[in-house]
Amino acid sequence: MEVIKLRDEYIKLGQALKAANLVESGVDAKFAIEDGLVKVNGEVEYQRGKKLRDGDLVTFDGNTIKIEA
C-alpha cells in the first residue's frame, strides 16, 4: 500500500494517482477516472478533482493508496 502524506488540507484525485506513479500524466489519470477504473473508499469516482483527505483510500489497477495527514 502506497502512502501519500498531505502537504495541504487535501490532494486532488488526479494528483494523487500521479504522485503514486500509477499514471504517467494528468491525461492518463483523467481517462482512468472517466472510464470508472478508480475507486475512492470503495466507490467508483468519476471526478478528477475529487478532494482526498486524511484517511481516504484510493484503489486503481490492483494498487491501493492511503492518504495521510
C-alpha positions as a LaTeX table, in Angstrom:
\begin{tabular}{lrrr}
\hline
Residue & $x$ (\AA) & $y$ (\AA) & $z$ (\AA) \\
\hline
Met1 & 0.00 & 0.00 & 0.00 \\
Glu2 & 1.35 & 3.37 & $-1.07$ \\
Val3 & 1.00 & 6.20 & 1.45 \\
Ile4 & 0.73 & 9.81 & 0.36 \\
Lys5 & 1.39 & 12.44 & 3.01 \\
Leu6 & $-0.70$ & 15.56 & 2.66 \\
Arg7 & 1.14 & 18.87 & 2.48 \\
Asp8 & $-2.12$ & 20.80 & 2.48 \\
Glu9 & $-5.67$ & 20.12 & 3.63 \\
Tyr10 & $-6.31$ & 17.83 & 0.64 \\
Ile11 & $-4.93$ & 16.45 & $-2.62$ \\
Lys12 & $-6.96$ & 16.03 & $-5.79$ \\
Leu13 & $-7.55$ & 12.52 & $-7.10$ \\
Gly14 & $-5.68$ & 13.03 & $-10.36$ \\
Gln15 & $-2.68$ & 14.45 & $-8.49$ \\
Ala16 & $-2.69$ & 11.50 & $-6.07$ \\
Leu17 & $-2.58$ & 8.99 & $-8.92$ \\
Lys18 & 0.40 & 10.84 & $-10.42$ \\
Ala19 & 2.15 & 11.18 & $-7.04$ \\
Ala20 & 1.88 & 7.43 & $-6.50$ \\
Asn21 & 3.27 & 6.81 & $-10.01$ \\
Leu22 & 0.17 & 4.84 & $-11.00$ \\
Val23 & $-0.28$ & 7.01 & $-14.12$ \\
Glu24 & 2.29 & 8.84 & $-16.20$ \\
Ser25 & 0.37 & 12.05 & $-16.75$ \\
Gly26 & $-2.71$ & 14.03 & $-15.87$ \\
Val27 & $-4.26$ & 12.93 & $-19.15$ \\
Asp28 & $-3.79$ & 9.26 & $-18.19$ \\
Ala29 & $-5.36$ & 10.00 & $-14.81$ \\
Lys30 & $-8.29$ & 11.76 & $-16.49$ \\
Phe31 & $-9.04$ & 8.79 & $-18.76$ \\
Ala32 & $-8.69$ & 6.21 & $-15.97$ \\
Ile33 & $-11.10$ & 8.18 & $-13.78$ \\
Glu34 & $-13.58$ & 8.88 & $-16.60$ \\
Asp35 & $-13.58$ & 5.18 & $-17.51$ \\
Gly36 & $-14.64$ & 4.27 & $-13.95$ \\
Leu37 & $-11.42$ & 2.44 & $-13.12$ \\
Val38 & $-10.68$ & 4.36 & $-9.91$ \\
Lys39 & $-12.40$ & 3.86 & $-6.56$ \\
Val40 & $-12.32$ & 6.16 & $-3.55$ \\
Asn41 & $-13.29$ & 4.49 & $-0.27$ \\
Gly42 & $-14.81$ & 1.59 & $-2.22$ \\
Glu43 & $-16.98$ & 3.72 & $-4.52$ \\
Val44 & $-16.26$ & 4.39 & $-8.20$ \\
Glu45 & $-15.26$ & 8.04 & $-8.58$ \\
Tyr46 & $-15.63$ & 9.98 & $-11.82$ \\
Gln47 & $-14.36$ & 13.41 & $-10.67$ \\
Arg48 & $-10.67$ & 14.02 & $-11.35$ \\
Gly49 & $-10.79$ & 16.98 & $-8.96$ \\
Lys50 & $-12.25$ & 14.96 & $-6.08$ \\
Lys51 & $-10.61$ & 16.22 & $-2.90$ \\
Leu52 & $-8.92$ & 13.46 & $-0.92$ \\
Arg53 & $-8.40$ & 14.00 & 2.76 \\
Asp54 & $-6.76$ & 12.17 & 5.67 \\
Gly55 & $-7.91$ & 8.55 & 5.85 \\
Asp56 & $-9.20$ & 8.23 & 2.27 \\
Leu57 & $-8.29$ & 5.07 & 0.34 \\
Val58 & $-7.90$ & 5.06 & $-3.43$ \\
Thr59 & $-7.77$ & 1.85 & $-5.45$ \\
Phe60 & $-6.67$ & 1.60 & $-9.09$ \\
Asp61 & $-5.31$ & $-1.25$ & $-11.19$ \\
Gly62 & $-4.79$ & $-3.53$ & $-8.16$ \\
Asn63 & $-2.98$ & $-0.83$ & $-6.17$ \\
Thr64 & $-4.14$ & 0.98 & $-3.06$ \\
Ile65 & $-3.16$ & 4.49 & $-2.00$ \\
Lys66 & $-3.75$ & 5.71 & 1.56 \\
Ile67 & $-3.98$ & 9.43 & 2.20 \\
Glu68 & $-2.45$ & 10.58 & 5.50 \\
Ala69 & $-2.12$ & 13.98 & 7.13 \\
\hline
\end{tabular}
